[in-house]
Amino acid sequence: MEVERIAGIDGKVALWAFEWDSCTGHPAKINRQLLGYEQPVRATKEISDSSNEAICWSHGRTLGNIAVFADEILNSLSGDRGEDKILACDIVEAGKMRNGAKRWWCRTHQRHWGTKADIANASKSGLVQCSNHMQTMSYVVNPPSIRLEDHSEVAISCSLPPAVSSAASHDWLRPKLHIEAWMRDGQRKAIDEILDAMAVEYDPGDDLFSRSEARKVQITPPAAFEFVMGLESGLEMDCINCRNCGHPHLDIGEFGRNPHSKHLCGNCGRDNTWSRGPIVSTPLKPLHDRSSHETGFIDAAGVFNLDDQEGFDFEIRPTVPAIVWTARRPQERGVHVRLFHGNERIIDKVFNAVIFRGRILQRAALLHEMVSRTIV
């Protein structure tokens, strides 16, 4: 059984399975079966202008294509957010396999499709599903977005579980995003939220991604975590666009920790894009560089003795580099202490070190502990 692509008058490309009948002397296609529809590799103008969009991600994988714009996928999402859900495959044409047969790419689950086994399964089920279609995903529909120019200062960071806390149990937690933004008067904090995912809008004239049609940078927890850890370790990072579809490339998971030169596009499934040298590619790098004023870091001062604060709840985290930091002052580097009396936050400050149970806790050791409590 083979698959052919047939374009309809509405512009949609249908995938039809068929078999060859050579009994009559003239080969003919028989047992034709509609399997599903192929999505466009690039968003059309109608899709780009649509008010509906979504961001999806999965923890622990190595590629990321997080923007969802296909109606079939959007309509399958239940509610405005979900975690560990089964999502429909988003199939796009992806050239040919090494044997010359056509192949496709599932943007949802980041897998190629088109082997004989794939086609046979589709013929039986009536659905085009990649081999990874049961992978659970998280998503946010119409995620919050921000324009950096609308605020005097914006800080976007990766929110990670506390390295030490007063909580009775220390569960592993998934990373999230923390956004803080101040009004133009510089006095009032307009935003202070923990988010599952978000987008940063920018003007087309900024040309954040050369030759790319992208006008937003979507940020998900896995991408944020890998980027922050890359900044922390001094990893060689940049952002390249796919030479086929122009989409900015995102490496996460194992590929987000090990620089490499050949890159498989998470948007179109082509693997013919090479960087000039080994890098980890992430759209967060140009966003970070464009928003930064090269203010650097300053080591926090003072030691906070937590042993003198009996009866209070607390959280201790090492600071990590921000993804976006538009302030014209250095970021503080040290140990972030939050002390609570009930729901009231009494202390929210960065120190050089913390004394806890007679031990001096410094940033390096706490960073290791915090990362070990993070689900990635």
C-alpha positions in Angstrom: 0.0 0.0 0.0 1.2 3.5 -0.9 0.1 7.1 -0.1 -0.4 9.9 -2.5 -1.1 13.6 -1.9 -4.1 15.2 -3.7 -4.8 18.9 -3.4 -8.4 19.9 -3.2 -10.0 23.1 -4.6 -10.0 24.5 -1.1 -6.2 24.2 -1.0 -6.2 21.4 1.5 -4.0 18.4 0.7 -5.6 15.0 1.3 -3.6 11.8 2.0 -5.0 8.8 0.1 -3.8 5.2 0.5 -4.1 2.9 -2.5 -2.8 -0.3 -3.9 -1.6 -1.1 -7.5 -3.6 -3.5 -9.6 -1.6 -4.9 -12.5 -3.9 -7.7 -13.5 -5.4 -5.8 -16.4 -2.1 -5.0 -18.1 -2.4 -1.3 -17.3 -1.5 -0.6 -13.7 -4.4 1.1 -11.9 -4.9 2.4 -8.4 -7.5 0.4 -6.3 -8.7 0.1 -2.8 -8.3 3.9 -2.4 -8.9 5.2 1.2 -8.8 8.7 2.6 -6.4 8.7 5.6 -6.5 12.4 6.6 -5.2 15.8 5.7 -1.8 17.3 5.6 -1.2 20.6 7.3 0.7 23.5 5.7 4.3 23.8 6.8 4.0 27.6 7.1 1.0 29.3 8.6 -1.2 31.0 6.0 -2.1 34.7 6.3 -5.6 33.7 7.5 -4.1 31.5 10.2 -1.6 34.2 11.2 -4.4 36.7 11.5 -6.5 34.4 13.6 -7.0 35.2 17.2 -6.8 31.5 18.2 -3.5 29.9 18.9 -1.9 27.4 21.3 1.4 26.3 22.7 2.1 22.7 23.4 5.0 20.8 24.9 6.2 17.6 26.4 8.7 17.1 29.1 11.8 15.0 28.3 11.9 15.1 24.5 14.7 16.4 22.4 13.0 18.6 19.8 10.5 21.4 20.2 7.8 22.8 17.8 5.5 24.5 20.3 3.3 26.8 18.2 -0.1 25.2 17.3 -2.1 26.8 14.5 -3.9 24.0 12.7 -7.7 24.1 13.2 -7.9 20.4 13.5 -5.5 20.4 16.5 -7.0 23.5 18.1 -10.5 22.1 17.9 -9.4 18.9 19.7 -8.0 20.8 22.7 -10.3 20.7 25.7 -10.5 23.8 27.8 -7.9 26.6 27.9 -5.1 24.4 29.3 -4.2 20.8 29.9 -1.5 18.6 31.3 -0.5 15.1 30.3 -3.1 14.8 27.6 -3.2 12.8 24.4 -3.2 15.2 21.4 -3.9 14.7 17.7 -1.1 14.3 15.3 -0.2 17.4 13.1 1.1 16.0 9.9 3.2 18.0 7.3 5.0 16.9 4.2 8.7 16.2 4.9 10.4 15.2 1.7 11.6 11.6 1.1 13.1 8.8 3.0 16.5 7.4 2.0 14.8 4.8 -0.2 13.0 7.5 -2.1 9.6 6.9 -0.6 7.6 9.9 0.6 7.7 10.8 4.2 5.8 13.1 6.5 6.5 14.7 9.9 4.2 15.0 13.0 4.8 18.4 14.6 2.9 17.5 17.7 4.9 14.4 18.7 8.1 15.1 16.7 8.2 11.9 14.7 8.4 11.0 11.0 5.5 9.1 9.4 5.2 7.1 6.2 6.7 3.7 6.6 4.8 0.6 5.4 3.9 -0.1 9.0 2.6 3.5 9.5 0.5 3.3 6.3 -0.9 -0.2 7.3 -1.9 1.1 10.7 -3.5 4.2 9.2 -5.5 2.0 6.8 -6.8 -0.1 9.7 -7.6 2.7 12.1 -8.6 5.4 9.5 -6.3 7.9 11.3 -2.9 9.2 10.4 -1.0 8.7 13.6 2.7 8.7 14.2 4.5 6.1 16.3 4.6 8.5 19.2 0.9 9.5 19.2 0.3 8.2 22.7 2.9 10.6 24.2 1.3 12.8 26.7 1.5 16.6 26.1 0.7 19.8 28.0 -0.8 22.8 26.3 -2.1 26.3 26.8 -4.7 27.9 24.4 -4.3 31.6 23.7 -1.4 31.9 26.2 -0.6 35.3 27.8 1.6 37.5 25.8 3.5 40.7 26.5 5.2 43.4 24.5 8.4 44.4 26.3 8.1 48.0 25.0 4.9 48.5 26.9 6.7 48.3 30.3 9.6 50.1 31.9 11.1 46.8 33.1 10.3 43.2 32.4 11.9 40.1 33.9 11.0 36.6 32.7 12.6 33.7 34.5 12.3 30.0 34.9 10.5 29.2 38.1 12.0 26.1 39.8 11.1 24.2 43.0 12.8 25.3 46.2 16.0 23.6 47.0 15.1 23.7 50.7 11.7 24.6 52.2 9.6 24.2 55.3 7.1 22.0 53.5 6.5 18.6 55.1 7.2 16.8 51.8 9.6 17.8 49.0 7.9 16.6 45.8 9.6 16.9 42.5 8.0 19.6 40.5 8.0 20.7 36.8 9.4 24.1 35.9 7.1 27.0 35.2 7.6 30.6 34.1 7.7 33.7 36.4 7.0 37.1 34.8 7.4 40.4 36.5 6.7 43.7 34.7 6.6 47.3 35.9 4.5 50.2 34.6 6.1 53.0 32.7 6.2 55.1 35.8 8.6 52.5 37.3 6.7 52.5 40.6 3.9 50.0 40.2 4.4 46.3 39.4 1.8 45.6 36.7 2.4 41.9 36.5 3.7 39.3 38.9 2.6 35.8 37.9 3.6 32.2 37.6 2.6 30.9 34.2 2.5 27.5 32.4 3.6 29.1 29.1 3.6 32.5 27.4 4.6 34.5 24.4 6.7 37.6 23.8 5.6 39.8 20.9 8.0 42.0 18.9 7.9 44.4 16.0 8.6 43.0 12.5 11.2 45.6 12.1 13.3 44.1 14.9 14.2 41.2 12.7 14.8 39.0 15.7 15.1 35.9 13.5 16.6 36.7 10.1 14.4 35.7 7.2 11.8 34.1 9.5 8.1 35.1 9.4 7.8 34.6 13.2 6.5 37.6 15.2 6.3 36.0 18.6 8.6 34.0 20.7 6.7 31.2 22.5 8.2 30.2 25.8 7.5 26.8 27.4 8.9 25.4 30.7 11.2 22.8 29.0 12.7 25.4 26.7 13.1 27.9 29.5 14.8 25.3 31.8 17.3 24.2 29.1 18.1 27.8 28.2 18.7 28.9 31.8 20.9 25.8 32.4 22.8 26.6 29.3 23.4 30.2 30.4 24.5 28.8 33.8 27.0 26.4 32.3 28.3 28.7 29.6 27.0 26.5 26.8 27.6 27.6 23.2 24.1 28.8 22.1 22.6 30.6 19.1 19.5 30.3 17.0 19.4 29.1 13.4 16.5 29.0 11.0 15.6 25.8 9.1 16.9 26.2 5.5 13.7 24.6 4.2 10.8 26.3 6.1 12.7 29.2 7.8 11.4 28.2 11.2 13.6 29.1 14.2 15.1 25.9 15.6 14.7 24.8 19.2 16.9 22.1 20.8 15.8 20.7 24.1 16.5 17.5 26.2 19.8 15.8 25.3 20.3 18.0 22.2 19.7 21.1 24.4 22.7 20.1 26.5 25.1 19.0 23.8 26.2 21.4 21.0 25.9 19.9 17.5 26.2 21.0 13.9 23.4 19.1 12.1 19.9 20.0 13.1 16.5 18.3 12.5 13.7 20.9 12.2 10.8 20.4 14.6 8.5 22.3 12.3 8.9 20.5 8.9 11.0 17.4 9.8 13.8 18.2 7.4 17.4 17.4 8.6 19.5 19.4 6.1 20.2 22.5 8.2 23.8 22.9 9.5 25.2 25.5 11.8 28.7 26.9 11.2 29.9 25.1 14.4 28.5 23.0 17.2 25.8 24.9 19.0 22.5 24.4 20.9 19.9 26.3 19.0 17.1 28.1 20.8 14.8 31.1 19.9 15.3 32.3 23.5 18.9 33.3 22.7 18.2 36.2 20.4 15.3 37.2 22.6 17.6 37.2 25.6 20.4 39.1 23.8 18.0 41.7 22.4 16.4 42.5 25.7 19.6 42.5 27.7 21.6 45.7 28.3 24.8 43.6 29.2 24.4 44.7 32.8 25.8 41.4 34.0 25.6 40.1 37.5 26.5 41.3 41.0 27.0 39.0 44.0 24.5 39.5 46.7 25.7 40.6 50.1 25.0 39.3 53.6 24.2 36.0 55.3 20.7 35.2 56.4 20.4 33.0 59.6 17.3 31.0 59.1 17.8 29.3 62.5 16.8 32.6 64.1 13.4 32.5 62.4 11.5 29.7 64.1 7.8 29.3 63.5 7.9 30.8 59.9 7.4 29.0 56.6 10.2 29.5 54.1 11.5 28.7 50.7 15.2 28.8 49.6 16.3 28.9 46.0 19.6 29.7 44.3 19.2 32.5 41.8 19.4 31.6 38.1 19.9 33.9 35.1 16.8 35.5 33.7 15.5 34.7 30.2 14.5 38.3 29.7 15.9 41.1 31.8 15.3 44.6 30.5 16.4 46.5 33.6 19.5 48.7 33.3 21.0 47.2 36.5 22.8 44.0 37.2 21.0 40.8 38.2 21.7 39.7 41.8 23.4 36.3 42.1 23.1 34.4 45.4 20.5 32.7 47.5 16.9 33.8 47.3 15.0 33.6 50.6 11.3 33.9 51.0 9.9 33.9 54.6 6.2 33.7 55.3 3.9 34.3 58.2 0.7 32.6 57.1 -0.1 34.0 53.6 2.0 37.2 54.3 5.4 37.3 52.7 7.8 38.9 55.3 11.1 38.5 53.6 11.7 38.3 49.8 15.4 39.0 49.3 18.7 37.6 47.8 21.6 36.9 50.1 25.1 35.7 49.6 24.5 32.6 51.8 22.0 31.2 54.3 22.6 29.4 57.6 20.2 26.5 58.1 20.4 24.0 60.9 23.9 25.2 61.7 25.2 24.8 58.1 26.1 27.5 55.7 24.3 27.0 52.4 25.7 28.6 49.3 24.4 29.0 45.8 26.4 26.2 44.0 25.3 23.4 46.3 21.7 24.7 46.4 21.6 24.8 42.6 22.5 21.1 42.3 19.7 20.3 44.8 17.1 22.5 43.1 17.8 20.9 39.7 17.6 17.4 41.2 14.0 18.3 42.3 13.0 19.4 38.9 11.1 17.2 36.5 12.4 17.7 32.9 
